Amino acid sequence: MDPGYHVKRGPIATIEIGIEVKIIQKAMIRQIDRVINDLRGQVEQFKSKHGQPITIGIVGVNRASQYISYEADKEWPTTGAGRHKHPYQEADETEARLLSLAAPHFDEFLILRFTATNSSPFRLIGLTRVRPASTTARS
Protein backbone atom coordinates (compact mmCIF):
# COMPACT_ATOMS: atom_id res chain seq x y z
CA MET A 1 0.00 0.00 0.00
CA ASP A 2 1.33 3.43 -0.92
CA PRO A 3 1.80 5.99 1.87
CA GLY A 4 -1.21 8.30 2.21
CA TYR A 5 -3.58 5.85 0.52
CA HIS A 6 -6.08 3.55 2.20
CA VAL A 7 -6.67 1.43 -0.88
CA LYS A 8 -4.01 -0.31 -2.94
CA ARG A 9 -3.36 1.29 -6.31
CA GLY A 10 -3.15 -0.79 -9.43
CA PRO A 11 -3.49 -0.64 -13.19
CA ILE A 12 -6.42 1.28 -14.58
CA ALA A 13 -8.92 -0.11 -17.04
CA THR A 14 -8.58 0.72 -20.69
CA ILE A 15 -11.52 1.69 -22.82
CA GLU A 16 -12.48 -1.15 -25.14
CA ILE A 17 -15.57 0.46 -26.68
CA GLY A 18 -16.32 4.17 -26.66
CA ILE A 19 -19.80 5.40 -27.61
CA GLU A 20 -20.83 9.03 -28.02
CA VAL A 21 -24.51 9.94 -28.52
CA LYS A 22 -25.91 13.31 -29.63
CA ILE A 23 -29.48 14.37 -30.36
CA ILE A 24 -30.19 17.37 -32.56
CA GLN A 25 -33.73 18.74 -32.34
CA LYS A 26 -33.81 22.19 -34.01
CA ALA A 27 -31.52 25.01 -35.14
CA MET A 28 -29.34 22.20 -36.42
CA ILE A 29 -27.18 24.17 -38.84
CA ARG A 30 -26.35 26.73 -36.14
CA GLN A 31 -25.21 23.87 -33.88
CA ILE A 32 -23.61 21.49 -36.36
CA ASP A 33 -20.01 22.72 -36.06
CA ARG A 34 -20.11 22.38 -32.27
CA VAL A 35 -21.72 18.94 -32.50
CA ILE A 36 -19.13 17.70 -34.99
CA ASN A 37 -16.28 19.10 -32.88
CA ASP A 38 -17.75 17.43 -29.78
CA LEU A 39 -17.99 14.09 -31.60
CA ARG A 40 -14.45 14.27 -32.96
CA GLY A 41 -13.10 15.44 -29.60
CA GLN A 42 -14.71 12.49 -27.87
CA VAL A 43 -12.97 10.06 -30.22
CA GLU A 44 -9.66 11.70 -29.32
CA GLN A 45 -10.54 11.38 -25.63
CA PHE A 46 -11.37 7.68 -26.02
CA LYS A 47 -8.05 7.02 -27.74
CA SER A 48 -5.94 9.15 -25.40
CA LYS A 49 -6.18 6.60 -22.58
CA HIS A 50 -4.05 4.01 -24.40
CA GLY A 51 -5.32 1.00 -26.23
CA GLN A 52 -7.30 1.02 -29.45
CA PRO A 53 -10.96 1.23 -28.51
CA ILE A 54 -13.73 0.60 -30.97
CA THR A 55 -15.43 3.98 -31.41
CA ILE A 56 -19.14 4.36 -32.13
CA GLY A 57 -20.99 7.58 -32.90
CA ILE A 58 -24.77 7.82 -32.77
CA VAL A 59 -26.65 10.99 -33.69
CA GLY A 60 -30.41 11.47 -33.62
CA VAL A 61 -31.63 13.97 -36.22
CA ASN A 62 -35.14 15.40 -35.93
CA ARG A 63 -37.20 15.58 -39.14
CA ALA A 64 -40.38 17.12 -37.73
CA SER A 65 -42.48 19.51 -39.77
CA GLN A 66 -42.48 21.90 -36.79
CA TYR A 67 -40.94 22.13 -33.34
CA ILE A 68 -41.46 24.12 -30.15
CA SER A 69 -38.74 24.69 -27.60
CA TYR A 70 -39.36 26.13 -24.16
CA GLU A 71 -37.41 28.54 -22.01
CA ALA A 72 -39.13 29.01 -18.64
CA ASP A 73 -42.67 30.13 -19.60
CA LYS A 74 -41.68 31.27 -23.11
CA GLU A 75 -42.40 29.12 -26.16
CA TRP A 76 -40.12 29.28 -29.21
CA PRO A 77 -41.89 27.64 -32.17
CA THR A 78 -40.16 27.16 -35.50
CA THR A 79 -41.64 29.32 -38.28
CA GLY A 80 -39.92 27.87 -41.33
CA ALA A 81 -38.15 31.14 -42.15
CA GLY A 82 -34.84 32.80 -41.34
CA ARG A 83 -33.17 31.53 -38.18
CA HIS A 84 -36.29 29.59 -37.18
CA LYS A 85 -36.40 26.85 -39.79
CA HIS A 86 -38.40 23.70 -39.16
CA PRO A 87 -36.27 20.61 -38.42
CA TYR A 88 -37.10 18.90 -41.72
CA GLN A 89 -35.70 21.92 -43.60
CA GLU A 90 -32.23 21.43 -42.11
CA ALA A 91 -32.12 17.66 -41.65
CA ASP A 92 -30.60 16.69 -45.02
CA GLU A 93 -27.73 19.18 -44.76
CA THR A 94 -27.17 18.19 -41.13
CA GLU A 95 -26.89 14.51 -42.07
CA ALA A 96 -24.58 15.27 -45.00
CA ARG A 97 -22.20 17.23 -42.77
CA LEU A 98 -22.25 14.55 -40.09
CA LEU A 99 -21.48 11.84 -42.63
CA SER A 100 -18.65 13.77 -44.27
CA LEU A 101 -17.06 15.46 -41.24
CA ALA A 102 -17.77 13.24 -38.22
CA ALA A 103 -18.38 9.70 -39.46
CA PRO A 104 -14.85 9.11 -40.83
CA HIS A 105 -13.44 9.51 -37.29
CA PHE A 106 -15.49 6.60 -35.91
CA ASP A 107 -15.31 2.86 -36.49
CA GLU A 108 -19.11 2.77 -36.65
CA PHE A 109 -21.39 5.76 -37.12
CA LEU A 110 -25.18 5.77 -37.11
CA ILE A 111 -27.70 8.49 -37.75
CA LEU A 112 -31.14 7.83 -36.33
CA ARG A 113 -33.91 9.83 -37.99
CA PHE A 114 -36.91 10.64 -35.83
CA THR A 115 -39.85 13.03 -35.68
CA ALA A 116 -40.60 14.91 -32.48
CA THR A 117 -42.50 18.21 -32.28
CA ASN A 118 -42.04 18.76 -28.52
CA SER A 119 -45.71 19.63 -28.28
CA SER A 120 -48.59 17.75 -26.75
CA PRO A 121 -49.02 14.73 -26.90
CA PHE A 122 -45.16 14.61 -26.94
CA ARG A 123 -44.79 11.57 -29.17
CA LEU A 124 -41.64 10.28 -30.78
CA ILE A 125 -42.62 9.12 -34.26
CA GLY A 126 -40.60 6.75 -36.38
CA LEU A 127 -36.99 5.88 -35.94
CA THR A 128 -35.06 5.18 -39.12
CA ARG A 129 -31.44 4.16 -39.20
CA VAL A 130 -29.05 5.77 -41.68
CA ARG A 131 -25.60 4.27 -42.14
CA PRO A 132 -22.76 5.72 -44.12
CA ALA A 133 -21.41 3.63 -46.98
CA SER A 134 -18.27 2.96 -44.96
CA THR A 135 -16.26 4.31 -42.09
CA THR A 136 -12.51 4.51 -42.30
CA ALA A 137 -11.29 5.23 -38.79
CA ARG A 138 -9.95 1.73 -38.07
CA SER A 139 -7.25 0.48 -40.40
C-alpha positions in Angstrom: 0.0 0.0 0.0 1.3 3.4 -0.9 1.8 6.0 1.9 -1.2 8.3 2.2 -3.6 5.8 0.5 -6.1 3.6 2.2 -6.7 1.4 -0.9 -4.0 -0.3 -2.9 -3.4 1.3 -6.3 -3.1 -0.8 -9.4 -3.5 -0.6 -13.2 -6.4 1.3 -14.6 -8.9 -0.1 -17.0 -8.6 0.7 -20.7 -11.5 1.7 -22.8 -12.5 -1.1 -25.1 -15.6 0.5 -26.7 -16.3 4.2 -26.7 -19.8 5.4 -27.6 -20.8 9.0 -28.0 -24.5 9.9 -28.5 -25.9 13.3 -29.6 -29.5 14.4 -30.4 -30.2 17.4 -32.6 -33.7 18.7 -32.3 -33.8 22.2 -34.0 -31.5 25.0 -35.1 -29.3 22.2 -36.4 -27.2 24.2 -38.8 -26.3 26.7 -36.1 -25.2 23.9 -33.9 -23.6 21.5 -36.4 -20.0 22.7 -36.1 -20.1 22.4 -32.3 -21.7 18.9 -32.5 -19.1 17.7 -35.0 -16.3 19.1 -32.9 -17.8 17.4 -29.8 -18.0 14.1 -31.6 -14.4 14.3 -33.0 -13.1 15.4 -29.6 -14.7 12.5 -27.9 -13.0 10.1 -30.2 -9.7 11.7 -29.3 -10.5 11.4 -25.6 -11.4 7.7 -26.0 -8.1 7.0 -27.7 -5.9 9.2 -25.4 -6.2 6.6 -22.6 -4.0 4.0 -24.4 -5.3 1.0 -26.2 -7.3 1.0 -29.5 -11.0 1.2 -28.5 -13.7 0.6 -31.0 -15.4 4.0 -31.4 -19.1 4.4 -32.1 -21.0 7.6 -32.9 -24.8 7.8 -32.8 -26.6 11.0 -33.7 -30.4 11.5 -33.6 -31.6 14.0 -36.2 -35.1 15.4 -35.9 -37.2 15.6 -39.1 -40.4 17.1 -37.7 -42.5 19.5 -39.8 -42.5 21.9 -36.8 -40.9 22.1 -33.3 -41.5 24.1 -30.1 -38.7 24.7 -27.6 -39.4 26.1 -24.2 -37.4 28.5 -22.0 -39.1 29.0 -18.6 -42.7 30.1 -19.6 -41.7 31.3 -23.1 -42.4 29.1 -26.2 -40.1 29.3 -29.2 -41.9 27.6 -32.2 -40.2 27.2 -35.5 -41.6 29.3 -38.3 -39.9 27.9 -41.3 -38.1 31.1 -42.2 -34.8 32.8 -41.3 -33.2 31.5 -38.2 -36.3 29.6 -37.2 -36.4 26.8 -39.8 -38.4 23.7 -39.2 -36.3 20.6 -38.4 -37.1 18.9 -41.7 -35.7 21.9 -43.6 -32.2 21.4 -42.1 -32.1 17.7 -41.6 -30.6 16.7 -45.0 -27.7 19.2 -44.8 -27.2 18.2 -41.1 -26.9 14.5 -42.1 -24.6 15.3 -45.0 -22.2 17.2 -42.8 -22.3 14.5 -40.1 -21.5 11.8 -42.6 -18.6 13.8 -44.3 -17.1 15.5 -41.2 -17.8 13.2 -38.2 -18.4 9.7 -39.5 -14.8 9.1 -40.8 -13.4 9.5 -37.3 -15.5 6.6 -35.9 -15.3 2.9 -36.5 -19.1 2.8 -36.7 -21.4 5.8 -37.1 -25.2 5.8 -37.1 -27.7 8.5 -37.8 -31.1 7.8 -36.3 -33.9 9.8 -38.0 -36.9 10.6 -35.8 -39.8 13.0 -35.7 -40.6 14.9 -32.5 -42.5 18.2 -32.3 -42.0 18.8 -28.5 -45.7 19.6 -28.3 -48.6 17.7 -26.8 -49.0 14.7 -26.9 -45.2 14.6 -26.9 -44.8 11.6 -29.2 -41.6 10.3 -30.8 -42.6 9.1 -34.3 -40.6 6.8 -36.4 -37.0 5.9 -35.9 -35.1 5.2 -39.1 -31.4 4.2 -39.2 -29.0 5.8 -41.7 -25.6 4.3 -42.1 -22.8 5.7 -44.1 -21.4 3.6 -47.0 -18.3 3.0 -45.0 -16.3 4.3 -42.1 -12.5 4.5 -42.3 -11.3 5.2 -38.8 -10.0 1.7 -38.1 -7.3 0.5 -40.4 
